[in-house]
Amino acid sequence: MPTPTQPSTLSAVEARVLGTLMEKARTVPDSYPLTLNSLLLGCNQKTSREPLMELDEAQVATALDTLKPLGLVREVSGGRTARYEHNFQRAIGVPEQSAVLLGLLMLRGPQTAGELRLNTERWYKFADISSVEGFLEELQDRPAEKGGPLVIKLARTPGTREQRWAHLLCGPVDETQAGAMPASRVSGGEATGNTVERLEQLEAEVTQLRATVEKLCAELGMSPLGQPQANDRAKTSEVSD
């Protein structure tokens, strides 16, 4: 078993299996530890996952066989069906809050501190974004004697206000691949902020266009759009009479 200061590099499938166990331990404790079938369903679910995966039972079983000797997963004895639970915090040597953030990053990919605070509500309720950022910075500044950094703060991408964070449990992050934010993951405060900005910009453009049209109509002796011209009003009056 590795020491808490020497986390092993995980594959994408191993990270998905481990992250799913960490999630279900907190969100469905009555069904935890998980059977192999329940774990497979959790790994392949279509919500709260980035990227989506279509793993089979053999892939999940192989990942479990790799994670068990690392001390990250344990098989629970008892009953006719084997069940599995994670041992992440003890194996890696991090507090609950840090484990929650790493688990969510494994399941949903790079996220801003604001997204992490929203998305972790079922796992752990952080007081505010500053608290999230504090634990992320601790993970980023983790000294070499404790195993080195476990997260990295990515460069800001065009059109975004905040920088995103990514975990390093699967090795160094290719920032060129992690740079684009999938539309399915734009959520929470950042999505709201971007939407509001776009609406305000569109409203300003519409106002400017309306003023331009009204000016042109006045110069050409035409009524503004949506209003009947004088001759049309007169004809309407005659018909009414």
N, C-alpha and C positions, 0 to 999 in steps of 0.2 A: 504494500500500500504506500503511495507517495505521501510525503509530508505535506502539511498545509501550505508550505512555502514553495512547493514545486508542482503547480497544476499542470496536467498533461494537455497537449493540444487535441481538441476534439474534432471529429468530422461533423459535417452539417447534420447528418442523421443522428449521431450521438447527442449533439446539442439539442435537437428537436425532442428526442426521447427524454433527456434530462430535464429540459424546460417544461415539458408536459407533466412530468411527475411533480415538479415543484409547483406548478399551477394547480393541479388537482388536489394536492395536499392542503391547499389553502381555500379553494373554492368549493370542493365537494368532499369534505372530510369524512362524511358518512360512507362514501364509496371507496375510501382510500385505506390501505394500499391498493394498487390497481392490478387487475389481471392482465395478461398479455393482450387479450382482445380489447379491453377497455383502453389500454395504453395506445394500441394501434388506432382506435377511433379518435382518441385525443390528438394524436400526432397528425392525423389526416383531416381534422375538422376544417371547415371552410371559413370560420370566423376567428378573429384574433390570431391570425397566422400570416407571416410574411417571410419567405415566400410560401405559397401553398405547396403541399407535398402529397404524393400518392404512394406511400410506402406499403410494402407487404409485410406479412407476419415474419418472414425470414429475416428481412432487413432490421426490424425492430428487435428480434431475438438476438441477432448478431451484435447490435449496438449494446444491448444489455450485457452480453457476455464480455464485451470490452470494458464497460463502465464498472462492472462488479469488482474486478481485481484492482481497479484504481481507487476503490473505496467511495465512489460517487453514488452507487446504487447498491441496495441490498435486497436479496430475495427473502421474503418472509415465509417461514414455515407454518404449517398448520392448514387443515382443510385439504380437499382433493385438488384444488387449483392453485398453482403457484401465483403469488402476488409480489409486487415490487414497490419499493419506496426509495426516495432519494436520501442521500447523506451529504448533501452539497456543502452546507455551512461548516460541518466538522472537517470535511476533506479539504476544502479550499481555505478555511480559516477566515471567514468574514462574518459580520453581524447580520441579523435578520434583514435590516433595511437594505444593505448592500446585496444580499442574496436575492431579494425581491427584484431589484433593478436589473441584476445580471440575468435572472430568469426571464424577465419580460423582454430584454434585449435579445435573448436567444430565440424567443418565440416570434417576435414581431419586427426584428431588424432595427436599424438605426432610428432613433427618435430624439426629439428635443426634450429638455427637462420638463417643459409644460405638458407634453404628450405623455411622458412617463408618469407624471403625477396623476393625470386623469386615468390612464390605463391601469395603474396599480391599485385603484381604489378597492377592488375586491380582494386584493392580496394584503395590502397594508395601507393605512391612511396617513400620508405625509401631511404635516402641518401646512406647508407651503412649498412653492417652487424652490426657494432658497435652501430648504432642507434637502430636497432632492439633489440640487447642485452640490451641496456640501458632501454628501456621500459619494457622488460621482467623482468629485475632485479627489477625495481620499483614495478611491479606486484607481484613478489616473496617476496619482503620486505615490502609489504603493512602492516601498523601497525594495531593492534587489534582494535583500536578505529575507523578505517575506514572499518572494516570488515575482516581484515586478508588477508593472501596471496590468490591470484587468479590463480597462476601458480606454477609449481614445475619443477625443473631441474632434469631430470632422470639420473641415473647412466649410464655411457658409456657402450654400449654393445660390445661384442667381434667383431672385424673386422671393427669397425667404428672409425672415427677420432674425431667426434664431439658428444657432448651430446645433447639429445633432450629435448624439453620442452613439458609439458602437462598442460591443464587447470584443475582447481579444482572446476568448477561450478557444476559438478555432484558428488562432494564429493572427499574423498581421492583416490589417484590413486594406483592401485595394480601394483607395478613395475614388478612383475613376469609376469603379463599378458601383460604389455606394453613393456616388454624388447625386444621381437622379432620384427624386422622391416619387415613388409610385402614387398614382392618383388615389388608389384604394386606401393609402395610409395618410392622406392629408385629412386631419381631424382636429377636434378640440379647439383650443384658443387660436392656434396658428391658422387653421382653416377659416375660422370666423373672421380673423383679422384680415386675411387676404380677400375674402369675399366682400367684406365691408369696403375695403379700399377700392376694389373693382367696381362696386355699385356706385360709390361716390364719383369715380372717374367717369362712368357712363352717364350719370345724371348731369355732370358738368358739361359733357359733350353734347347731350341732348339740349340743354339750355342754350348753349352757344349756337347750335344749328337752328333752333327755333328763332333766336334773335336775328340770325342771318336771313332766314326765310321771310320773316316779317318785314325786314328792311327792303328786301328785293320786291316784295309784294307792294309796298308803299311806293317805291320808285316806278313800278310798272302800272300803278293804278289798280292793282288787284287787291281783293280782300285776302286777309290771312287764311291759311289752310284751316278748314273746318268751319269757316264762317261764310254765310251766303253773301254774294255781291249785292250792291245796291239795287241793280236791275232785277236780280232774282227776288229780293225782298219785296220790290214793288209788285212784281207779277204775283207773288204769293198773296200780297194784300188784296189785289184785284180779284183773285179767285175767291178769297174769303168773303169779299163783299158780294 
